[in-house]
Amino acid sequence: MEFGRLPFDVSRETLDRLHVFAALAQKWTRRINLVSRNDAAHLWQRHIIDSAQIWPLRPGGVGHWVDLGAGGGFPGMVLAIIGSGDADPPRFTLMESDMRKAAFLVTAARETGCPVTVIAERIETASAQRADVVSARALAPLDTLLGWAERHVTTEGTCIFPKGRSWRTELSEAGENWRLDHEIIPSITNDDSVVLKIKGFSRV
């Protein structure tokens, strides 16, 4: 697996933690398929950097960040590691109902020395988190994500969702049920992808 840098500066300690996490994710992938076998050899570019690009898009003053369907830790664990290098880091909560993946996240937090809270429950039934930021990657269509995020984000909070080539269709379909104050940011890892930054939303 290749290791590399990020598209912005972080401390040597933060980069080392990301390398530890990447190696751990690759090791666990052989057992529980955190990422596809094709992606495992290119974990840094396809998953670490793709997740890390979210960090500069965060609003100011984030106290609590919740990652829905955290899976293999992309983007939640990556962002928590990057955020841990800040003087006033957000509190990260990773929500993952698959017990094996939740166990991986707990192990990753321990091995990287990065404090996170792992909630091994379904998004729809877990207690409301009142997060300042909610993120999710490769989890569900936008319309569904907004329904889940509504439970866990504050009314002033922000949702940040990386989306693949179907993002235009998802945005159009979500517009039938939601009013969205959103920004479309081109992905730095894939020309067909974007990151949707949603600053406010309400049901139609």
N, C-alpha and C positions, 0 to 999 in steps of 0.2 A: 504494500500500500504506500502511495506517495504521501508525504507530509508537505506542508507549505505554510504560507503566511496568510494573513487576512487582508481584505481590501482597505483596512484602516489599522492604525497602530494600537497595539496592546502591549502590556508588559511581558517580559520574558517568562514570568511565572504563569501568567494567564495562557500564553501560548503552550507552555509545557503541560498545563492542565488539559488543554484541548487535545494535545497529542496522546496523553494518557487515556482520555475519554475515547478518542478515535480507535486506539488499539483495543480497548476493552469492547467497544461496539463491534469491531470486526471479529473478535474472539467469540462473543456471544451469538453473533449472526450464524455461526456454524451450527448452533444448537436450536435457536428459536426464531431464526429468519427475521431479524430486525430490519434488514434491508435486503433487496434482491441480490442474488449471487453476482450478477453482472455489475451491480453498483458497489459491491464490497471492495473491489480492487481500486475504485475511484472515489472512495468515501469522502475524502477531503474536499474535492471540487463539487461533487454532486450533492453532498449533504451538509458538510461543515460550513463551507462558504455560502451555500444557498440559504442556510439558516442564519448565519452571521449577518447577512445583508439587512436583516430586519432591525438590528440593534440601532443603527443611526436614525431610523425612522420613528423611534419612540418619542412620545411627547415629553415635555419637561415635568419634573416632580412626580415620577412614578413611585408609588409606595408598595403596591402589590401587583404582581404580574402572574396571570394564570394561563397555562398552556393546556389546551383541550386535546384529548387523545394523544398524549405525549409520546406513546409508542417507544421508539428507540432513542428518544431524547432530541429529536429534530422537529422543531427548533428549540424546545424548552430548555433542555440541558445545556446546549451550546450557548444560549443566551444567558443562562444563569451563571455559567463559567465566565463569560465575558463581563457580565454585570458585577461579579464578585470583585473585580479589580477596581471598581469605582469607590470613591470615598464614602458615598452614601448609597449602597446598592439596593435595588428593589428586593422585596421578599418574593421568592418564586414558589409557586404551587404547580405541580405537574399532575394532571388528572389522567389516569389510565386504568381502565377496567380489567384488562388482561393481566392476570396475576403474575404470569411469567415476565411480561414486560415491566410491570410495576417493580418486580424483584430486581430486574436489571437496573432500573432507574435508582433504586435505593443503593445498590452496589456501586453504581457510577458516582453517586453523590459522595459515598464514603471514600472511594478510591481517589477521587479528584480533590477531596477536601472542600467541596462546594456545598453549602447548606441549602437544601431545598426540602419542601414538603411534598410527599407523594400521596395522592388520594386514590386508592384502588377501588373506585366506585364508578358507576355509570354517570355520565354527564347530566342526564336528565333528572336523576334522583339525588345527586350529591347536594349537600347544603350549599346555599347561595354564597358565593365567595366575595362579592363586592370588590372586584378587581378594577384597578385603574387601566390595565391593558389586558386584553384577551387575545391570544394567538392560537393558530391551528394550521397545520401543514398536511396536505394530502389526506384529509380526513373525510370531508363530505362536501356536497354542493353548497354554494353560498347561501341559498335560501334556508337550508337545514342548519348551517353554521350559525346564522343570525338567530334562529330560534333557540339554539343552545346557549349562545353567548348572552342573549337577553337575560337569562337566569343568573349569570355570574359577573356581569360588568356593571359598574355604576352608570347612572344616567349621563354623567359627564365623561365617561371612560372612552377608550379607543380600542377598536378591533384591528388587528393586523393579520391578514391572511395571504400568504403566497398562493398564487393560482397558475395553473398550466394553460395550455393552448385553448381550453374551452372557456376561458374567463369571460369573454364577451357574452356568450350564451348564458352563463351562470348569472352575470350581472343583470342581463335583461330579464331573466326569469325571476330573480329576486326582486326586481323592481315592481313586479305585479303584486307583491305582498308587503313590501317595505319601502318606506321613504329613507333614502340614504344620503348622508353628507360624506362623500368619499373622494379619495385621491387615488389615481392610478400611477404607480411607479414602475418603470421598466425593470425587469430582473437583470442582474449583472451576470447571471449564470446561464440564461437561456433566452434567446431572442423571441421565442413564442410565449414566454411567461411574464407575469407581472406580480407586483405585490399590491394588494388592495388595502389602503389605510382608511378605515371607516371611523369618522369622528363623532357621528351621531346617527341613530336610526330609530325608526318607530314603525309600528304596524300601520298599514293602509286602512 
